[in-house]
Amino acid sequence: MKFRAIPVEIEAIQWTGENFGQVREFFGNISMAEDRIFHTIEIRVYSDDDNFERIDVLNGDWLFKDITGKIITVGRAAFRLSYENID
């Protein structure tokens, strides 16, 4: 069986290594830490039982929430192949 993804519009932000405040503002109240040496960020998404998912974001990665609200990271090249700017 073959399937095709349903077209969905997303709002996304790219981590540039210098826009920590913008990324934090984009997602609201989430736990984030910045590594200024390697220009990476770590996001921790906590569940109701106090467990968390750790998301490591590299410089140039794109971040967005999927249709269920889960934070997704996509590398620069994969994002360009999968999404187009509609603004």
WOZI-V238273 format. One line per field, one symbol per residue. ss: DSSP state (~ for helix, > for strand, _ for the rest). burial: I if it has 16 or more other ideal C-beta (glycine too) atoms within 10 Angstrom, else O. Layout:
ss: ???
burial: ???
//
This chain:
ss: ___________>>>_____~~~~~~~~___>>>>>____>>>>>>>_____>>>>>>____>>>>_____>>>>_~~~~~~~_____
burial: OOOOOOOOOOOOOIIOIOOIOOIIOOOOOOOOOIOOOOIIIOIOOOOOOOOOOOIOIOOOIIIIOOOOOOOOIIOOOOIOOOOOOOO
//
